[in-house]
């Protein structure tokens, strides 16, 4: 990680902490910015922080994050060498008693938060970006994407980056049947391996 790159990301993180571009900041605990090396070859982009991420101020530290860590390890990807962030930096939720239930960001919220993701991409300059779920794919492509159609089709971005689209790990947690869950997890790991291979080819 270069000192200059780290300093630039730190400045961007401080700027994002005071973002008021959409109403989501009003109920969120804090902005949850990305983290990882400023020279990461792979960038992971999720949807938005969850309840635990909102409280901790870090991306992917809840149940989906633990599953992601296991999948990355099984794919031979070192998370410490990956830049991890979200398309939307504030937690959007519906109160349900004492619980805060996740609510998907709308297109306007995705677009208003895109400035932060675009600037993260400019600073990190990853070789490969992995979009985890439809919200991340929407933010990165500007289009509504069907995961089933796009997850095996790497996308060449205008800046030369390869975009790999796959499911969000939280989708795997919602699968009830154990056989189906194992199969879905295996496919998810294969997607991560494909992203690792794509990044290596650009080295």
Backbone bond lengths (Angstrom), bond angles and torsions (degrees), N, CA, C in turn:
res aa  C-N    CA-C-N  psi(-1)  N-CA   C-N-CA  omega(-1)  CA-C   N-CA-C  phi
1 X - - - 1.464 - - 1.523 109.07 -
2 X 1.301 117.87 124.50 1.448 120.79 -179.74 1.524 110.39 -78.78
3 X 1.338 115.83 147.31 1.464 120.02 -179.64 1.522 110.79 -63.39
4 X 1.342 115.91 -40.48 1.462 119.64 -179.64 1.520 111.06 -65.03
5 X 1.331 115.98 -42.30 1.462 119.87 179.74 1.509 111.99 -64.93
6 X 1.324 115.88 -41.84 1.462 120.41 178.50 1.519 111.01 -63.10
7 X 1.327 116.14 -42.66 1.461 120.94 -179.85 1.525 110.65 -63.19
8 X 1.332 117.24 -40.75 1.460 120.75 179.67 1.525 111.22 -64.81
9 X 1.327 117.33 -42.44 1.467 120.82 177.86 1.523 111.02 -65.79
10 X 1.323 116.77 -37.58 1.467 120.22 178.23 1.525 110.77 -63.81
11 X 1.322 116.59 -40.56 1.468 120.06 177.65 1.522 110.39 -65.04
12 X 1.330 116.56 -41.81 1.460 120.59 178.92 1.521 110.99 -64.45
13 X 1.315 116.39 -38.53 1.473 120.88 178.05 1.528 110.46 -61.97
14 X 1.312 116.48 -41.47 1.476 119.79 178.95 1.528 110.90 -66.21
15 X 1.327 117.05 -38.47 1.469 120.66 177.25 1.528 110.67 -63.07
16 X 1.321 115.87 -45.67 1.469 120.59 -177.20 1.521 111.83 -65.06
17 X 1.315 117.15 -26.66 1.476 120.79 -178.29 1.519 112.23 -61.81
18 X 1.318 117.38 -23.64 1.468 120.45 -179.38 1.531 112.05 -107.62
19 X 1.325 117.32 17.86 1.470 120.51 -178.06 1.529 110.74 -67.27
20 X 1.333 115.01 131.14 1.471 121.73 177.69 1.532 109.97 -128.47
21 X 1.330 116.81 28.33 1.467 121.24 -173.88 1.521 113.18 -68.42
22 X 1.326 118.00 -25.28 1.466 121.77 176.40 1.525 108.24 -138.14
23 X 1.312 118.63 168.32 1.471 120.60 -174.22 1.526 115.84 -73.70
24 X 1.326 118.75 -5.49 1.467 119.62 -173.57 1.525 113.18 -62.60
25 X 1.326 118.21 -27.26 1.459 120.94 -178.61 1.526 112.15 -63.45
26 X 1.341 117.00 -24.72 1.465 120.45 -172.86 1.526 112.80 -63.49
27 X 1.339 117.63 -34.91 1.461 120.48 -177.78 1.524 113.50 -106.56
28 X 1.309 117.09 -14.05 1.461 120.34 179.07 1.522 110.83 -74.01
29 X 1.307 116.34 153.57 1.465 120.94 177.29 1.520 111.02 -70.35
30 X 1.335 116.00 -40.33 1.458 120.82 -175.88 1.526 109.71 -167.95
31 X 1.321 115.49 166.46 1.455 120.62 170.30 1.519 108.78 -71.44
32 X 1.315 116.83 136.02 1.466 120.78 174.97 1.523 107.36 -110.77
33 X 1.308 115.58 103.17 1.453 122.00 -175.69 1.526 109.73 -90.72
34 X 1.337 116.47 170.17 1.448 120.78 178.78 1.514 112.28 -73.26
35 X 1.336 115.24 165.76 1.459 120.12 176.98 1.524 109.59 -148.79
36 X 1.321 114.88 152.01 1.458 120.76 -179.92 1.517 110.39 138.45
37 X 1.319 117.06 178.42 1.464 121.30 -177.29 1.528 112.14 -63.84
38 X 1.300 116.33 143.32 1.462 120.58 179.09 1.527 111.79 -73.31
39 X 1.345 116.72 -11.78 1.465 120.45 178.74 1.531 110.96 -116.54
40 X 1.320 116.72 27.16 1.467 120.88 -177.78 1.528 111.20 -61.47
41 X 1.326 116.31 138.74 1.461 120.87 177.49 1.524 111.11 -79.52
42 X 1.340 115.99 -26.28 1.465 121.13 -178.68 1.525 109.47 -121.28
43 X 1.327 115.91 133.47 1.458 122.06 173.64 1.528 108.65 -116.35
44 X 1.322 116.24 129.17 1.457 122.68 175.74 1.522 108.52 -101.99
45 X 1.325 117.00 128.79 1.462 121.04 179.67 1.526 109.00 -121.38
46 X 1.328 116.11 116.63 1.452 121.21 176.54 1.519 111.07 -96.68
47 X 1.323 115.88 -164.13 1.464 120.76 -176.87 1.525 111.89 -84.59
48 X 1.330 116.02 -65.97 1.457 122.84 -177.22 1.521 107.49 -160.86
49 X 1.335 118.31 166.54 1.463 119.81 175.22 1.524 110.48 -64.51
50 X 1.320 116.12 149.39 1.458 121.42 170.93 1.514 109.95 -96.34
51 X 1.306 116.54 -169.47 1.460 121.60 -177.74 1.532 111.67 -58.66
52 X 1.324 117.25 -48.78 1.467 120.11 -177.44 1.523 111.80 -69.36
53 X 1.337 116.32 -36.34 1.458 119.68 177.83 1.527 110.85 -65.90
54 X 1.326 116.30 -38.84 1.458 121.37 178.73 1.526 110.77 -61.05
55 X 1.302 116.38 -40.32 1.463 120.46 -179.02 1.530 111.79 -76.08
56 X 1.338 116.33 -36.76 1.464 120.57 -176.96 1.523 112.91 -84.18
57 X 1.342 116.70 -24.40 1.450 120.02 -177.13 1.517 113.84 76.98
58 X 1.347 116.52 20.07 1.466 121.50 -179.74 1.522 109.82 -134.44
59 X 1.336 118.05 145.84 1.470 120.41 -178.93 1.524 112.97 -78.55
60 X 1.317 115.71 145.70 1.468 123.44 172.60 1.531 113.48 54.03
61 X 1.315 116.07 56.48 1.465 120.55 174.64 1.528 111.92 -115.39
62 X 1.333 117.42 -2.43 1.456 121.88 178.08 1.520 111.64 -89.99
63 X 1.334 117.76 -162.13 1.467 121.71 -178.65 1.534 113.37 -56.49
64 X 1.337 117.54 -42.47 1.463 119.80 178.44 1.521 110.95 -64.61
65 X 1.322 116.56 -35.18 1.451 120.82 178.04 1.520 112.49 -66.89
66 X 1.326 116.58 -38.78 1.469 120.20 177.94 1.523 110.59 -65.08
67 X 1.342 116.04 -40.60 1.465 119.85 176.84 1.522 110.45 -65.15
68 X 1.324 116.39 -40.84 1.464 120.66 177.96 1.527 110.76 -60.82
69 X 1.315 117.21 -43.01 1.467 120.73 178.86 1.530 111.14 -59.00
70 X 1.332 116.51 -42.90 1.468 120.72 179.79 1.520 110.54 -65.37
71 X 1.334 116.08 -43.06 1.468 120.07 -179.66 1.534 111.30 -65.28
72 X 1.325 116.92 -40.89 1.464 120.18 177.62 1.523 110.40 -61.20
73 X 1.327 116.61 -44.04 1.468 120.74 178.98 1.529 110.54 -61.72
74 X 1.333 116.64 -43.10 1.469 120.47 179.45 1.526 111.81 -67.16
75 X 1.328 116.66 -25.49 1.469 121.09 178.35 1.526 112.05 -87.85
76 X 1.332 116.72 -2.82 1.452 120.49 -179.24 1.516 113.85 77.33
77 X 1.328 115.86 26.05 1.462 121.58 179.82 1.529 109.00 -108.98
78 X 1.313 117.05 125.86 1.457 122.71 179.27 1.532 108.98 -82.67
79 X 1.341 117.12 112.86 1.469 118.89 -178.27 1.521 111.43 -59.91
80 X 1.313 117.44 -31.24 1.465 120.02 -179.91 1.528 111.88 -63.54
81 X 1.338 116.91 -17.47 1.454 121.18 179.26 1.528 112.19 -103.42
82 X 1.334 116.76 9.56 1.460 122.38 -178.48 1.527 109.69 -112.42
83 X 1.327 117.05 139.06 1.460 120.76 172.99 1.522 107.76 -89.97
84 X 1.326 116.11 123.79 1.466 122.20 -174.00 1.524 109.60 -116.29
85 X 1.327 116.73 128.15 1.459 120.59 -179.41 1.524 109.84 -151.10
86 X 1.322 116.30 -174.41 1.457 122.67 178.24 1.524 110.49 -131.86
87 X 1.321 115.97 155.89 1.459 120.73 177.22 1.520 110.88 -66.93
88 X 1.332 116.63 -36.71 1.465 122.99 179.25 1.528 107.36 -118.83
89 X 1.328 116.63 134.30 1.461 120.58 -170.33 1.530 114.95 -96.58
90 X 1.334 118.03 -4.85 1.463 120.78 176.97 1.525 110.16 -117.21
91 X 1.316 115.92 147.80 1.464 122.84 -179.19 1.527 110.25 -76.81
92 X 1.337 116.43 121.72 1.461 121.66 175.13 1.524 108.13 -103.54
93 X 1.322 116.28 128.17 1.465 118.78 -173.76 1.520 111.48 -151.30
94 X 1.336 113.85 166.46 1.459 122.28 171.96 1.526 108.23 -115.93
95 X 1.342 119.13 127.57 1.472 120.17 176.43 1.525 109.93 -67.24
96 X 1.311 116.84 134.52 1.460 122.22 176.21 1.526 107.35 -138.12
97 X 1.335 115.00 88.95 1.456 119.00 -172.15 1.515 108.83 68.48
98 X 1.340 116.31 -125.90 1.459 120.66 177.80 1.527 111.76 -89.42
99 X 1.317 116.39 -4.83 1.462 120.33 -177.78 1.532 111.47 -93.32
100 X 1.330 115.22 156.44 1.459 121.62 174.29 1.528 106.94 -119.08
101 X 1.325 115.75 109.55 1.454 120.55 -175.26 1.523 111.23 -93.62
102 X 1.306 115.44 132.01 1.457 123.18 179.70 1.522 112.27 -53.07
103 X 1.322 116.55 138.20 1.454 122.49 174.55 1.527 107.74 -132.41
104 X 1.326 116.96 130.02 1.460 120.43 -174.52 1.531 111.48 -65.62
105 X 1.337 117.56 135.49 1.469 120.63 176.07 1.524 110.97 -63.28
106 X 1.337 115.87 147.24 1.461 119.11 176.86 1.536 109.77 -88.37
107 X 1.327 116.08 174.15 1.464 120.43 -175.05 1.523 112.79 -61.94
108 X 1.340 117.14 -36.00 1.457 120.13 179.69 1.526 110.83 -65.63
109 X 1.320 116.86 -41.89 1.468 120.96 178.81 1.525 110.95 -66.01
110 X 1.327 116.22 -38.60 1.468 120.31 177.45 1.532 110.16 -62.50
111 X 1.336 116.50 -45.43 1.463 120.78 -177.78 1.527 111.70 -66.71
112 X 1.323 116.99 -40.08 1.467 119.74 -178.36 1.530 112.19 -68.25
113 X 1.336 116.17 -26.30 1.464 120.20 -179.53 1.526 112.27 -91.37
114 X 1.317 116.84 -7.78 1.457 121.58 -173.92 1.523 112.66 -62.23
115 X 1.316 117.49 -27.82 1.467 120.39 -179.40 1.525 111.70 -57.09
116 X 1.335 115.81 -37.28 1.469 119.40 -178.18 1.524 111.29 -72.04
117 X 1.318 116.95 -41.72 1.465 120.13 177.71 1.525 110.87 -65.80
118 X 1.326 116.62 -41.11 1.470 119.97 178.79 1.528 110.61 -60.78
119 X 1.319 116.52 -40.58 1.464 119.26 -178.62 1.531 111.46 -73.10
120 X 1.328 116.86 -33.19 1.469 119.48 173.66 1.522 109.96 -61.76
121 X 1.326 116.17 -43.61 1.461 120.28 179.18 1.528 111.39 -61.84
122 X 1.323 116.55 -41.30 1.463 120.73 -179.62 1.527 111.51 -63.36
123 X 1.326 116.26 -38.20 1.466 120.14 -177.49 1.524 112.31 -78.05
124 X 1.315 116.99 -42.92 1.464 120.64 -176.56 1.535 111.51 -79.28
125 X 1.324 116.53 -38.82 1.465 122.31 -178.12 1.533 111.94 52.64
126 X 1.331 117.15 58.60 1.469 119.55 -179.85 1.523 111.32 -69.85
127 X 1.312 116.41 156.44 1.463 120.27 174.92 1.523 110.62 -78.80
128 X 1.332 115.34 -35.93 1.459 120.99 -178.42 1.522 109.76 -133.28
129 X 1.330 116.74 138.75 1.457 122.53 174.07 1.524 108.22 -116.05
130 X 1.312 116.53 133.63 1.458 121.89 175.96 1.521 107.91 -107.43
131 X 1.326 115.99 116.37 1.465 120.97 176.91 1.522 108.31 -90.58
132 X 1.321 115.97 118.17 1.457 121.82 -179.19 1.524 109.10 -96.55
133 X 1.330 117.05 93.83 1.458 120.70 176.90 1.516 113.88 97.52
134 X 1.342 114.36 171.99 1.472 120.72 -171.87 1.527 113.00 -70.17
135 X 1.321 118.34 -33.75 1.466 119.81 -179.92 1.518 110.93 -65.29
136 X 1.330 116.56 -45.02 1.467 120.47 177.45 1.519 110.63 -62.67
137 X 1.335 116.55 -43.39 1.462 120.58 179.48 1.520 111.08 -62.93
138 X 1.325 116.89 -39.65 1.464 121.64 178.27 1.530 110.82 -62.57
139 X 1.329 116.49 -44.83 1.456 120.59 -179.42 1.526 111.48 -63.27
140 X 1.312 116.63 -39.01 1.460 121.05 -174.69 1.525 113.60 -81.33
141 X 1.332 117.18 -30.56 1.468 120.31 -176.92 1.523 113.47 -105.41
142 X 1.340 116.84 -19.72 1.453 120.24 -176.25 1.512 113.03 77.33
143 X 1.329 116.36 10.50 1.456 121.14 -177.92 1.530 110.85 -131.63
144 X 1.333 115.37 157.40 1.450 119.98 172.97 1.522 108.44 -77.56
145 X 1.315 116.00 124.08 1.462 121.45 -172.40 1.531 110.33 -115.35
146 X 1.319 116.26 139.55 1.463 122.26 171.66 1.522 108.00 -96.11
147 X 1.324 116.55 114.51 1.457 120.95 -174.90 1.525 111.79 -57.21
148 X 1.334 117.12 -44.31 1.467 120.57 -177.04 1.523 112.13 -57.77
149 X 1.335 117.39 -32.38 1.465 120.96 -178.51 1.530 112.53 -84.38
150 X 1.342 116.66 -28.44 1.457 120.13 -169.78 1.525 114.86 -104.19
151 X 1.326 118.87 -13.41 1.468 118.64 -169.61 1.525 113.32 -69.11
152 X 1.311 118.94 -19.23 1.471 120.71 177.88 1.528 112.40 -104.84
153 X 1.332 115.90 11.63 1.468 120.03 -176.46 1.530 109.65 -121.93
154 X 1.344 118.94 93.78 1.463 120.49 177.65 1.529 110.78 -57.72
155 X 1.323 115.44 140.21 1.463 121.33 -177.61 1.527 109.40 -109.83
156 X 1.325 116.36 128.73 1.462 121.00 176.71 1.528 108.27 -84.96
157 X 1.334 116.54 115.30 1.451 121.45 -179.71 1.537 110.07 -81.57
158 X 1.333 116.03 162.36 1.467 121.19 -176.78 1.524 112.29 -61.48
159 X 1.343 116.36 -29.66 1.471 119.55 -178.72 1.529 112.83 -87.80
160 X 1.333 117.20 7.09 1.459 120.66 178.95 1.518 114.41 92.50
161 X 1.318 116.47 -5.32 1.457 121.05 178.21 1.525 110.47 -74.41
162 X 1.322 116.84 144.19 1.458 121.56 173.59 1.523 109.22 -93.02
163 X 1.317 116.88 127.65 1.463 122.19 179.02 1.523 109.51 -104.04
164 X 1.321 115.79 124.51 1.459 122.39 175.59 1.526 107.55 -111.59
165 X 1.315 117.14 124.86 1.462 121.67 -177.21 1.520 109.66 -106.60
166 X 1.328 116.04 131.15 1.459 120.90 178.77 1.523 109.21 -146.40
167 X 1.318 116.37 -175.27 1.458 120.90 -179.20 1.519 110.84 -77.06
168 X 1.312 115.80 161.50 1.459 121.03 171.36 1.527 107.74 -82.30
169 X 1.325 118.90 139.55 1.469 119.51 -178.16 1.524 114.07 -58.35
170 X 1.335 117.63 -25.07 1.465 119.24 177.82 1.522 111.43 -63.13
171 X 1.355 116.61 -27.23 1.465 119.99 178.03 1.528 110.60 -64.59
172 X 1.318 116.86 -33.66 1.466 120.51 178.60 1.529 111.00 -69.27
173 X 1.325 115.76 -34.36 1.462 119.65 -179.72 1.528 112.24 -67.03
174 X 1.313 116.50 -23.58 1.465 120.09 -177.71 1.527 113.21 -86.32
175 X 1.321 117.81 -7.07 1.468 120.81 179.97 1.528 108.85 -75.86
176 X 1.307 116.89 126.16 1.469 121.49 -175.70 1.525 112.74 -84.96
177 X 1.331 116.38 -45.63 1.461 120.40 -177.02 1.533 110.30 -69.92
178 X 1.323 116.97 126.97 1.458 120.67 -174.34 1.520 112.79 -66.17
179 X 1.327 117.23 -37.75 1.470 119.98 178.57 1.524 110.29 -65.30
180 X 1.321 116.27 -43.11 1.462 120.68 177.82 1.524 110.67 -63.63
181 X 1.329 116.03 -38.96 1.465 120.28 -179.46 1.525 110.62 -64.97
182 X 1.333 117.21 -42.14 1.470 120.69 178.93 1.518 111.11 -63.91
183 X 1.326 116.09 -41.39 1.465 120.04 179.70 1.525 110.99 -65.53
184 X 1.331 116.76 -42.01 1.460 121.12 -179.88 1.528 110.94 -66.26
185 X 1.329 115.93 -38.25 1.464 120.34 178.49 1.530 110.38 -64.90
186 X 1.324 116.78 -42.47 1.461 121.22 179.03 1.527 110.78 -60.57
187 X 1.323 116.25 -41.27 1.462 120.58 178.95 1.520 111.20 -67.43
188 X 1.333 116.51 -37.63 1.462 121.52 177.93 1.527 110.50 -62.99
189 X 1.325 116.43 -44.42 1.472 120.77 177.88 1.526 110.15 -62.00
190 X 1.329 117.17 -39.44 1.467 120.81 177.88 1.524 110.94 -61.25
191 X 1.328 117.38 -38.40 1.460 120.91 177.64 1.521 110.97 -64.02
192 X 1.319 116.62 -41.06 1.468 120.61 178.95 1.524 110.91 -66.29
193 X 1.327 116.45 -37.82 1.466 120.28 176.60 1.523 110.57 -63.80
194 X 1.334 116.34 -40.25 1.464 120.37 178.88 1.523 110.91 -62.67
195 X 1.324 116.41 -38.22 1.463 120.39 178.37 1.524 110.54 -66.98
196 X 1.328 116.44 -40.09 1.472 120.67 177.57 1.527 110.65 -61.74
197 X 1.344 116.30 -42.40 1.461 121.19 178.96 1.526 110.59 -64.12
198 X 1.337 116.89 -41.74 1.459 121.03 179.58 1.519 111.34 -62.28
199 X 1.329 116.17 -39.82 1.465 120.13 178.85 1.530 110.64 -67.03
200 X 1.334 116.31 -39.98 1.458 120.37 -178.96 1.531 111.12 -64.87
201 X 1.325 117.17 -35.56 1.463 120.94 -179.70 1.519 112.50 -66.40
202 X 1.342 116.18 -23.20 1.462 120.49 -179.25 1.524 112.03 -89.60
203 X 1.323 116.06 -4.95 1.463 119.63 -176.36 1.537 110.88 -67.43
